[in-house]
Amino acid sequence: MKQVINIYEAKTHLSRLADEAAQGADIVIARAGKPIARLCRIQPKAKKRKLGILDGRFKIPEDFNAPLPDEVLAAFEGIG
C-alpha cells in the first residue's frame, strides 16, 4: 500500500514511518503536494555463491558428449 505523507509529518513521525517501511509499506514523501522522495524497505543482499564446492564429489563419464543412440534421439525429436 502506498502512502503519501507531507514532509512536515514525515519529519515528525520518521521513526514510525521507518518501522512501516521495514514491514513492507511504500511511503512517498511530498512537498507542497509534489512527490520528492520514497521510503521503502531495503532488500537484503543475496549471499555470494561459492564456486567449486562439489569438486571431486562426482565424475562425468567419458562419453558424456557422445551422440545419443538413434532411438533416444528420435524420441527427443518426436519421430516414430
KEDRENSE-962774 format. One line per 10 residues: number of its first residue (from 1); their letters; for each residue y, x, z of N, C-alpha, C. Coordinates in steps of 0.05 Angstrom, whole numbers. Atoms other than C-alpha are relative to their C-alpha. Layout:
BEGIN
NUM	a	Y:X:Z:Y:X:Z:Y:X:Z ~ ...
This chain:
BEGIN
1	mkqviniyea	-23:17:0:0:0:0:25:18:0 ~ -24:-16:3:68:28:-20:22:-13:16 ~ -23:10:-15:126:21:29:25:14:-10 ~ -26:-12:6:199:33:12:17:-1:25 ~ -15:-3:-25:239:59:71:27:14:-6 ~ -25:-14:5:313:77:72:0:26:16 ~ 0:-27:-12:330:149:92:7:-1:30 ~ -7:2:-29:362:129:159:-24:-8:16 ~ 23:9:-14:300:92:180:-22:21:0 ~ 20:-21:1:256:149:157:6:22:20
11	kthlsrlade	-7:-21:-20:294:199:200:-6:-10:28 ~ 4:11:-27:289:152:260:-29:-2:7 ~ 28:6:-5:215:138:252:-19:20:-14 ~ 15:-19:16:189:202:219:-28:4:11 ~ 26:-4:-12:132:212:268:-19:-23:-7 ~ 17:24:6:105:141:258:-7:0:-30 ~ 5:0:29:113:147:182:-20:22:-8 ~ 19:-21:5:76:213:182:-29:-8:8 ~ 27:10:-8:18:181:220:-10:-20:-20 ~ 9:19:20:16:124:170:-8:14:-26
21	aaqgadivia	7:-15:24:16:173:112:-27:14:4 ~ 25:-13:-6:-41:211:145:-24:-19:-2 ~ 20:20:2:-80:146:146:-4:-10:-29 ~ 3:7:28:-70:138:70:22:-17:-11 ~ -23:16:11:-5:98:64:17:18:-18 ~ -18:-14:18:42:117:8:28:-11:6 ~ -26:9:-10:114:115:33:21:13:-18 ~ -22:-9:17:175:120:-13:25:0:17 ~ -25:-1:-15:240:143:19:22:-3:-20 ~ -21:7:19:302:115:-14:28:5:12
31	ragkpiarlc	-28:-2:-8:377:129:-11:15:-20:-17 ~ -15:21:15:422:70:-30:-18:-15:-19 ~ 19:16:16:360:34:-56:-13:15:-22 ~ 12:-15:22:341:90:-104:-20:20:12 ~ 21:-18:-11:275:128:-90:8:29:-4 ~ -6:-28:1:286:201:-74:-23:18:8 ~ 23:-16:-10:221:224:-41:-24:-18:5 ~ 25:15:-7:149:204:-28:-15:15:21 ~ 16:-11:-22:109:215:35:-28:-10:-3 ~ 28:8:4:34:216:25:-18:20:13
41	riqpkakkrk	20:-17:-13:-30:246:53:-6:24:-18 ~ 8:-25:14:-48:317:34:-30:0:-1 ~ 29:-1:2:-119:322:7:-9:28:7 ~ 10:-27:-7:-159:379:37:-10:15:-24 ~ 10:-16:23:-176:436:-10:-30:0:0 ~ 29:-1:2:-246:437:-36:-9:28:7 ~ 11:-26:-7:-289:492:-9:-8:16:-25 ~ 7:-17:22:-298:551:-55:-30:5:-1 ~ 28:-3:2:-368:555:-81:-7:30:-3 ~ 9:-28:1:-406:620:-72:-21:2:-22
51	lgildgrfki	18:-4:22:-440:644:-135:-23:18:8 ~ 23:-18:-4:-509:674:-135:-16:-6:25 ~ 15:5:-25:-536:640:-72:-30:-5:-4 ~ 29:5:6:-602:623:-107:-12:24:-15 ~ 10:-24:14:-610:693:-137:-27:8:12 ~ 26:-9:-9:-684:712:-134:-17:-22:11 ~ 16:22:-12:-708:644:-109:-18:-15:-20 ~ 17:12:21:-737:621:-175:0:18:-24 ~ 2:-17:23:-759:652:-240:1:-18:-25 ~ -1:14:25:-742:628:-310:-22:11:-18
61	pedfnaplpd	23:-9:16:-803:630:-355:10:15:-25 ~ -7:-16:24:-802:679:-414:5:-17:-24 ~ -2:16:24:-810:623:-464:20:-23:3 ~ -20:21:-6:-751:582:-437:15:-9:-24 ~ -15:6:24:-713:586:-502:-17:-4:-25 ~ 18:3:23:-774:578:-547:3:-28:-11 ~ -2:26:12:-774:520:-596:-19:-20:14 ~ 18:20:-12:-803:455:-569:-23:-7:-19 ~ 22:10:17:-871:430:-593:9:-23:-17 ~ -8:20:19:-866:383:-652:0:-28:12
71	evlaafegig	1:27:-12:-887:321:-612:22:-5:20 ~ -23:3:-19:-835:333:-558:26:-2:-15 ~ -24:1:16:-781:347:-609:3:-27:-14 ~ -1:26:13:-799:283:-646:8:-22:20 ~ -7:20:-20:-794:243:-581:30:1:7 ~ -29:-2:-5:-723:270:-568:16:-11:-24 ~ -15:9:23:-702:254:-639:-6:-29:-7 ~ 6:28:5:-733:184:-636:-17:-5:-25 ~ 17:2:23:-782:198:-692:-28:-6:9 ~ 28:5:-5:-851:169:-690:-6:-16:23
